[in-house]
Structures are given as structure tokens and as C-alpha cells.
């Protein structure tokens, strides 16, 4: 449902394990602010358009960070790094397939 609403990623200060895992299971990318950073400290309102780069590299073992560029309606741009929180190889597979359900369906279809 979340992905159908257009949510592709979530950036939070922290995640409980089950909530982070549930996001991956729905095909949504969980990301975490760097230590000491928050939406408030970065001056984010949540109304920005977010552009995320480096996800593919982080999922392929190229580190755990991605770069985010937040563009406000008035054109103000804020850039910061986040930790990509897809923590296990199995979660990487779930995320790459768009979530657990598409992953399972692809496995069944290929059998």
C-alpha cells in the first residue's frame, strides 16, 4: 500500500528493527540520518522534493551511504548523506524485487 501511494523511501532518525524490516518487505527503502543530524537540524519540512543517489552502489557492497538532495518549493537546495538500512543480503533481494510479495511470486513463476 505504501509503495502504491508513491512512497519510495523513508528517512528517519532511527528505526525499530521490525519497522525497518517491514519497509524493505514493502519495497520501500529505509534510510537513516547521519549521527547528530535530524530533519530539524537540516531545516527540512517534509514538503521538499528528494533526489537520492548512490542506492545501487550501497546495495552492491559499495558502502552503506547515499546522497540526498532536498529541493524546496522556493528552490532552496539542501544536500546531506544518509545510511541505507537494507541490512542483510536477503533484504537486498526483497528490495530489488519490489518487496517480499513480488519476490515470492517471481520465485514461484520461475519454478
TORDOTOR-535372 format. One record per residue (C-alpha): residue in one letter; residue number from 1; x, y, z; chain. Coordinates in nm, 3 decimals. Layout:
N
<site resn="A" resi="NUM" c1="X" c2="Y" c3="Z" chain="A"/>
...
END
This chain:
111
<site resn="X" resi="1" c1="0.000" c2="0.000" c3="0.000" chain="A"/>
<site resn="X" resi="2" c1="0.276" c2="0.246" c3="0.090" chain="A"/>
<site resn="X" resi="3" c1="0.455" c2="0.190" c3="-0.239" chain="A"/>
<site resn="X" resi="4" c1="0.126" c2="0.230" c3="-0.430" chain="A"/>
<site resn="X" resi="5" c1="0.093" c2="0.573" c3="-0.269" chain="A"/>
<site resn="X" resi="6" c1="0.426" c2="0.667" c3="-0.427" chain="A"/>
<site resn="X" resi="7" c1="0.648" c2="0.634" c3="-0.121" chain="A"/>
<site resn="X" resi="8" c1="0.982" c2="0.504" c3="-0.245" chain="A"/>
<site resn="X" resi="9" c1="1.199" c2="0.580" c3="0.058" chain="A"/>
<site resn="X" resi="10" c1="1.177" c2="0.681" c3="0.424" chain="A"/>
<site resn="X" resi="11" c1="1.441" c2="0.885" c3="0.605" chain="A"/>
<site resn="X" resi="12" c1="1.428" c2="0.865" c3="0.985" chain="A"/>
<site resn="X" resi="13" c1="1.649" c2="0.936" c3="1.285" chain="A"/>
<site resn="X" resi="14" c1="1.627" c2="0.570" c3="1.389" chain="A"/>
<site resn="X" resi="15" c1="1.426" c2="0.255" c3="1.320" chain="A"/>
<site resn="X" resi="16" c1="1.299" c2="-0.026" c3="1.534" chain="A"/>
<site resn="X" resi="17" c1="1.413" c2="-0.345" c3="1.365" chain="A"/>
<site resn="X" resi="18" c1="1.063" c2="-0.464" c3="1.277" chain="A"/>
<site resn="X" resi="19" c1="0.959" c2="-0.132" c3="1.122" chain="A"/>
<site resn="X" resi="20" c1="1.275" c2="-0.110" c3="0.914" chain="A"/>
<site resn="X" resi="21" c1="1.230" c2="-0.469" c3="0.800" chain="A"/>
<site resn="X" resi="22" c1="0.863" c2="-0.409" c3="0.716" chain="A"/>
<site resn="X" resi="23" c1="0.958" c2="-0.116" c3="0.492" chain="A"/>
<site resn="X" resi="24" c1="1.202" c2="-0.336" c3="0.300" chain="A"/>
<site resn="X" resi="25" c1="0.932" c2="-0.603" c3="0.276" chain="A"/>
<site resn="X" resi="26" c1="0.703" c2="-0.348" c3="0.110" chain="A"/>
<site resn="X" resi="27" c1="0.974" c2="-0.239" c3="-0.135" chain="A"/>
<site resn="X" resi="28" c1="1.039" c2="0.092" c3="0.040" chain="A"/>
<site resn="X" resi="29" c1="1.399" c2="0.198" c3="0.106" chain="A"/>
<site resn="X" resi="30" c1="1.472" c2="0.275" c3="0.474" chain="A"/>
<site resn="X" resi="31" c1="1.741" c2="0.537" c3="0.523" chain="A"/>
<site resn="X" resi="32" c1="1.873" c2="0.693" c3="0.842" chain="A"/>
<site resn="X" resi="33" c1="2.010" c2="1.042" c3="0.906" chain="A"/>
<site resn="X" resi="34" c1="2.379" c2="1.056" c3="0.995" chain="A"/>
<site resn="X" resi="35" c1="2.462" c2="1.069" c3="1.366" chain="A"/>
<site resn="X" resi="36" c1="2.371" c2="1.407" c3="1.510" chain="A"/>
<site resn="X" resi="37" c1="2.154" c2="1.509" c3="1.216" chain="A"/>
<site resn="X" resi="38" c1="1.777" c2="1.539" c3="1.216" chain="A"/>
<site resn="X" resi="39" c1="1.515" c2="1.685" c3="0.985" chain="A"/>
<site resn="X" resi="40" c1="1.504" c2="1.987" c3="1.217" chain="A"/>
<site resn="X" resi="41" c1="1.881" c2="2.037" c3="1.226" chain="A"/>
<site resn="X" resi="42" c1="1.889" c2="2.024" c3="0.844" chain="A"/>
<site resn="X" resi="43" c1="1.594" c2="2.263" c3="0.818" chain="A"/>
<site resn="X" resi="44" c1="1.371" c2="2.011" c3="0.638" chain="A"/>
<site resn="X" resi="45" c1="0.994" c2="2.049" c3="0.646" chain="A"/>
<site resn="X" resi="46" c1="0.893" c2="1.732" c3="0.461" chain="A"/>
<site resn="X" resi="47" c1="0.749" c2="1.934" c3="0.172" chain="A"/>
<site resn="X" resi="48" c1="1.069" c2="1.915" c3="-0.031" chain="A"/>
<site resn="X" resi="49" c1="1.128" c2="1.701" c3="-0.336" chain="A"/>
<site resn="X" resi="50" c1="1.400" c2="1.448" c3="-0.252" chain="A"/>
<site resn="X" resi="51" c1="1.656" c2="1.317" c3="-0.500" chain="A"/>
<site resn="X" resi="52" c1="1.857" c2="1.016" c3="-0.383" chain="A"/>
<site resn="X" resi="53" c1="2.182" c2="0.899" c3="-0.541" chain="A"/>
<site resn="X" resi="54" c1="2.411" c2="0.607" c3="-0.460" chain="A"/>
<site resn="X" resi="55" c1="2.149" c2="0.348" c3="-0.364" chain="A"/>
<site resn="X" resi="56" c1="2.256" c2="0.096" c3="-0.626" chain="A"/>
<site resn="X" resi="57" c1="2.618" c2="0.122" c3="-0.515" chain="A"/>
<site resn="X" resi="58" c1="2.528" c2="0.081" c3="-0.148" chain="A"/>
<site resn="X" resi="59" c1="2.321" c2="-0.231" c3="-0.226" chain="A"/>
<site resn="X" resi="60" c1="2.609" c2="-0.376" c3="-0.429" chain="A"/>
<site resn="X" resi="61" c1="2.853" c2="-0.353" c3="-0.139" chain="A"/>
<site resn="X" resi="62" c1="2.992" c2="-0.010" c3="-0.224" chain="A"/>
<site resn="X" resi="63" c1="2.935" c2="0.124" c3="0.126" chain="A"/>
<site resn="X" resi="64" c1="2.618" c2="0.198" c3="0.316" chain="A"/>
<site resn="X" resi="65" c1="2.570" c2="0.563" c3="0.230" chain="A"/>
<site resn="X" resi="66" c1="2.361" c2="0.750" c3="-0.022" chain="A"/>
<site resn="X" resi="67" c1="2.344" c2="1.120" c3="-0.103" chain="A"/>
<site resn="X" resi="68" c1="2.019" c2="1.312" c3="-0.071" chain="A"/>
<site resn="X" resi="69" c1="1.939" c2="1.643" c3="-0.230" chain="A"/>
<site resn="X" resi="70" c1="1.624" c2="1.811" c3="-0.095" chain="A"/>
<site resn="X" resi="71" c1="1.474" c2="2.084" c3="-0.312" chain="A"/>
<site resn="X" resi="72" c1="1.218" c2="2.314" c3="-0.151" chain="A"/>
<site resn="X" resi="73" c1="0.936" c2="2.486" c3="-0.342" chain="A"/>
<site resn="X" resi="74" c1="1.130" c2="2.813" c3="-0.328" chain="A"/>
<site resn="X" resi="75" c1="1.432" c2="2.646" c3="-0.494" chain="A"/>
<site resn="X" resi="76" c1="1.649" c2="2.618" c3="-0.182" chain="A"/>
<site resn="X" resi="77" c1="1.861" c2="2.302" c3="-0.207" chain="A"/>
<site resn="X" resi="78" c1="1.996" c2="2.112" c3="0.092" chain="A"/>
<site resn="X" resi="79" c1="2.233" c2="1.818" c3="0.050" chain="A"/>
<site resn="X" resi="80" c1="2.321" c2="1.555" c3="0.307" chain="A"/>
<site resn="X" resi="81" c1="2.426" c2="1.191" c3="0.338" chain="A"/>
<site resn="X" resi="82" c1="2.218" c2="0.910" c3="0.485" chain="A"/>
<site resn="X" resi="83" c1="2.282" c2="0.549" c3="0.580" chain="A"/>
<site resn="X" resi="84" c1="2.097" c2="0.297" c3="0.366" chain="A"/>
<site resn="X" resi="85" c1="1.941" c2="0.050" c3="0.611" chain="A"/>
<site resn="X" resi="86" c1="1.894" c2="-0.261" c3="0.398" chain="A"/>
<site resn="X" resi="87" c1="2.094" c2="-0.469" c3="0.642" chain="A"/>
<site resn="X" resi="88" c1="2.102" c2="-0.829" c3="0.516" chain="A"/>
<site resn="X" resi="89" c1="2.162" c2="-0.999" c3="0.179" chain="A"/>
<site resn="X" resi="90" c1="1.805" c2="-1.137" c3="0.189" chain="A"/>
<site resn="X" resi="91" c1="1.665" c2="-0.787" c3="0.241" chain="A"/>
<site resn="X" resi="92" c1="1.865" c2="-0.668" c3="-0.060" chain="A"/>
<site resn="X" resi="93" c1="1.689" c2="-0.934" c3="-0.269" chain="A"/>
<site resn="X" resi="94" c1="1.348" c2="-0.834" c3="-0.132" chain="A"/>
<site resn="X" resi="95" c1="1.415" c2="-0.466" c3="-0.205" chain="A"/>
<site resn="X" resi="96" c1="1.548" c2="-0.534" c3="-0.557" chain="A"/>
<site resn="X" resi="97" c1="1.228" c2="-0.726" c3="-0.634" chain="A"/>
<site resn="X" resi="98" c1="0.997" c2="-0.453" c3="-0.501" chain="A"/>
<site resn="X" resi="99" c1="0.917" c2="-0.631" c3="-0.174" chain="A"/>
<site resn="X" resi="100" c1="0.851" c2="-0.978" c3="-0.037" chain="A"/>
<site resn="X" resi="101" c1="0.536" c2="-1.050" c3="-0.237" chain="A"/>
<site resn="X" resi="102" c1="0.688" c2="-0.978" c3="-0.580" chain="A"/>
<site resn="X" resi="103" c1="0.998" c2="-1.174" c3="-0.473" chain="A"/>
<site resn="X" resi="104" c1="0.792" c2="-1.482" c3="-0.381" chain="A"/>
<site resn="X" resi="105" c1="0.582" c2="-1.456" c3="-0.696" chain="A"/>
<site resn="X" resi="106" c1="0.895" c2="-1.440" c3="-0.913" chain="A"/>
<site resn="X" resi="107" c1="1.035" c2="-1.744" c3="-0.731" chain="A"/>
<site resn="X" resi="108" c1="0.714" c2="-1.938" c3="-0.794" chain="A"/>
<site resn="X" resi="109" c1="0.694" c2="-1.831" c3="-1.157" chain="A"/>
<site resn="X" resi="110" c1="1.050" c2="-1.944" c3="-1.224" chain="A"/>
<site resn="X" resi="111" c1="0.996" c2="-2.287" c3="-1.064" chain="A"/>
END
